[in-house]
Amino acid sequence: MNAPLQIFRENGSQDIPGSTLGVRLAEIRRSRGLTLKELSASTGIPVSTLSKVQNSQATLSYESLVKLSVGLGVDVGEFFRLH
C-alpha cells in the first residue's frame, strides 16, 4: 500500500494536498478571468466537482488534473506549488 502524499511548507508545517489543490485551482482560474462554468466547459469536468475541489471537499484523478492543466495552460505541478 502506498503512503499518502505529504506536502510541507518551508517552515515545516504540513499542508493537506487537497486544500493546496483547491486554493491553487481558485487562484489560477481567477487569474485567467474564468468562471467555474467556463472552466467546466473547456475541461469537461462538472462545475459541481470543480467547486468541491476548490472547497477541499474532493480531489481529482491524475487524468482530471491533466485536463485542468491543459484548460488553464499550466503544468500539473502548478496546482501543488506552495507560497
Short mmCIF file of the C-alpha atoms (twelve columns), coordinates in Angstrom:
data_MODEL
# 
_entry.id   MODEL 
# 
loop_
_atom_site.group_PDB 
_atom_site.id 
_atom_site.type_symbol 
_atom_site.label_atom_id 
_atom_site.label_alt_id 
_atom_site.label_comp_id 
_atom_site.label_asym_id 
_atom_site.label_seq_id 
_atom_site.Cartn_x 
_atom_site.Cartn_y 
_atom_site.Cartn_z 
_atom_site.pdbx_PDB_model_num 
ATOM 1  C CA . MET A 1  0.000   0.000  0.000   1 
ATOM 2  C CA . ASN A 2  1.298   3.463  -0.888  1 
ATOM 3  C CA . ALA A 3  1.687   6.112  1.784   1 
ATOM 4  C CA . PRO A 4  -0.410  9.252  1.288   1 
ATOM 5  C CA . LEU A 5  1.251   12.240 -0.304  1 
ATOM 6  C CA . GLN A 6  2.540   14.698 2.264   1 
ATOM 7  C CA . ILE A 7  3.373   18.300 1.482   1 
ATOM 8  C CA . PHE A 8  5.338   20.536 3.825   1 
ATOM 9  C CA . ARG A 9  5.877   24.276 3.739   1 
ATOM 10 C CA . GLU A 10 9.355   25.724 4.161   1 
ATOM 11 C CA . ASN A 11 8.609   26.401 7.838   1 
ATOM 12 C CA . GLY A 12 7.894   22.691 8.362   1 
ATOM 13 C CA . SER A 13 4.132   22.906 8.736   1 
ATOM 14 C CA . GLN A 14 2.202   20.299 6.829   1 
ATOM 15 C CA . ASP A 15 -0.372  21.067 4.165   1 
ATOM 16 C CA . ILE A 16 -3.214  18.801 3.155   1 
ATOM 17 C CA . PRO A 17 -2.791  18.152 -0.595  1 
ATOM 18 C CA . GLY A 18 -6.492  18.630 -1.333  1 
ATOM 19 C CA . SER A 19 -6.560  22.040 0.303   1 
ATOM 20 C CA . THR A 20 -3.476  23.154 -1.619  1 
ATOM 21 C CA . LEU A 21 -5.051  21.938 -4.845  1 
ATOM 22 C CA . GLY A 22 -8.288  23.822 -4.167  1 
ATOM 23 C CA . VAL A 23 -6.571  27.067 -3.257  1 
ATOM 24 C CA . ARG A 24 -4.262  26.904 -6.259  1 
ATOM 25 C CA . LEU A 25 -7.094  25.975 -8.621  1 
ATOM 26 C CA . ALA A 26 -9.084  29.012 -7.492  1 
ATOM 27 C CA . GLU A 27 -6.044  31.308 -7.768  1 
ATOM 28 C CA . ILE A 28 -5.116  30.148 -11.255 1 
ATOM 29 C CA . ARG A 29 -8.714  30.130 -12.506 1 
ATOM 30 C CA . ARG A 30 -9.352  33.648 -11.232 1 
ATOM 31 C CA . SER A 31 -6.040  34.928 -12.640 1 
ATOM 32 C CA . ARG A 32 -7.252  33.767 -16.046 1 
ATOM 33 C CA . GLY A 33 -10.610 35.511 -15.549 1 
ATOM 34 C CA . LEU A 34 -12.551 32.256 -15.815 1 
ATOM 35 C CA . THR A 35 -15.749 31.262 -14.036 1 
ATOM 36 C CA . LEU A 36 -16.280 27.702 -12.841 1 
ATOM 37 C CA . LYS A 37 -18.818 27.300 -15.638 1 
ATOM 38 C CA . GLU A 38 -16.300 28.412 -18.282 1 
ATOM 39 C CA . LEU A 39 -13.606 26.137 -16.898 1 
ATOM 40 C CA . SER A 40 -16.068 23.262 -16.805 1 
ATOM 41 C CA . ALA A 41 -16.976 23.824 -20.441 1 
ATOM 42 C CA . SER A 42 -13.332 23.788 -21.544 1 
ATOM 43 C CA . THR A 43 -12.303 20.756 -19.480 1 
ATOM 44 C CA . GLY A 44 -15.402 18.573 -19.348 1 
ATOM 45 C CA . ILE A 45 -15.195 18.477 -15.541 1 
ATOM 46 C CA . PRO A 46 -18.574 19.258 -13.937 1 
ATOM 47 C CA . VAL A 47 -18.983 22.622 -12.178 1 
ATOM 48 C CA . SER A 48 -20.033 20.782 -9.016  1 
ATOM 49 C CA . THR A 49 -16.777 18.796 -8.996  1 
ATOM 50 C CA . LEU A 50 -14.643 21.890 -9.572  1 
ATOM 51 C CA . SER A 51 -16.465 23.678 -6.762  1 
ATOM 52 C CA . LYS A 52 -15.922 20.755 -4.380  1 
ATOM 53 C CA . VAL A 53 -12.211 20.672 -5.238  1 
ATOM 54 C CA . GLN A 54 -11.881 24.406 -4.596  1 
ATOM 55 C CA . ASN A 55 -13.594 23.946 -1.219  1 
ATOM 56 C CA . SER A 56 -11.383 20.956 -0.275  1 
ATOM 57 C CA . GLN A 57 -14.343 18.584 -0.337  1 
ATOM 58 C CA . ALA A 58 -12.997 16.458 -3.202  1 
ATOM 59 C CA . THR A 59 -9.804  15.652 -5.048  1 
ATOM 60 C CA . LEU A 60 -9.204  14.829 -8.694  1 
ATOM 61 C CA . SER A 61 -7.740  11.913 -10.585 1 
ATOM 62 C CA . TYR A 62 -4.491  12.476 -12.438 1 
ATOM 63 C CA . GLU A 63 -6.456  12.402 -15.698 1 
ATOM 64 C CA . SER A 64 -8.659  15.267 -14.476 1 
ATOM 65 C CA . LEU A 65 -5.615  17.202 -13.261 1 
ATOM 66 C CA . VAL A 66 -4.182  16.933 -16.770 1 
ATOM 67 C CA . LYS A 67 -7.469  18.211 -18.244 1 
ATOM 68 C CA . LEU A 68 -7.352  21.159 -15.844 1 
ATOM 69 C CA . SER A 69 -3.726  21.920 -16.627 1 
ATOM 70 C CA . VAL A 70 -4.458  21.948 -20.355 1 
ATOM 71 C CA . GLY A 71 -7.598  24.044 -19.865 1 
ATOM 72 C CA . LEU A 72 -5.721  26.583 -17.744 1 
ATOM 73 C CA . GLY A 73 -2.453  26.472 -19.689 1 
ATOM 74 C CA . VAL A 74 -0.284  25.439 -16.730 1 
ATOM 75 C CA . ASP A 75 1.861   22.480 -15.733 1 
ATOM 76 C CA . VAL A 76 0.164   19.968 -13.390 1 
ATOM 77 C CA . GLY A 77 2.774   20.801 -10.744 1 
ATOM 78 C CA . GLU A 78 1.427   24.372 -10.540 1 
ATOM 79 C CA . PHE A 79 -1.572  23.058 -8.596  1 
ATOM 80 C CA . PHE A 80 0.710   21.934 -5.763  1 
ATOM 81 C CA . ARG A 81 3.173   24.811 -5.522  1 
ATOM 82 C CA . LEU A 82 3.203   26.381 -2.090  1 
ATOM 83 C CA . HIS A 83 3.639   30.087 -1.464  1 
# 
